[in-house]
Amino acid sequence: KAHLAHAAVMGLHAICCGLPALAILAVAVSGATSGVALFAVYVGQIHHFLHGHELWILAGSAALVVTGGWLEASARRHHKHGFPWMFAFSVFCFFANVAIIVAHRAIAA
């Protein structure tokens, strides 16, 4: 159950940060100038939508990290497991989202 919460956090991070970055990289590598113009409009709309909801996305991500941490801790009370890599990566993704939002707001201001 904890892995589902961690996977959801990583999924949010991939959708909000990874896909736009990957798409911009693909356009940059392709060198298609007409595609860049069309792509910029599309990405601009998604970018605007995400910025309008970034605090809700961050709050949802934080809730999933806390839920995953609680589930992870309760599972570890009964069984000894190795290092919680999924939880560590989940926390890393959350703080990466926070850093990206803070950096972007600082640049936009």
Buried (B, 14 or more C-beta within 10 A) or exposed (E): EBBEBBBBBBBBBEEBBBEBEEBBEEBEEEEEEEEBEEBEEEBEEBEEEBBEEBEEBBEBBBEBBEBBBEBBEEBEEEEEEEEBEBBEBBBEBBEEBEEBBEEEEEEEE
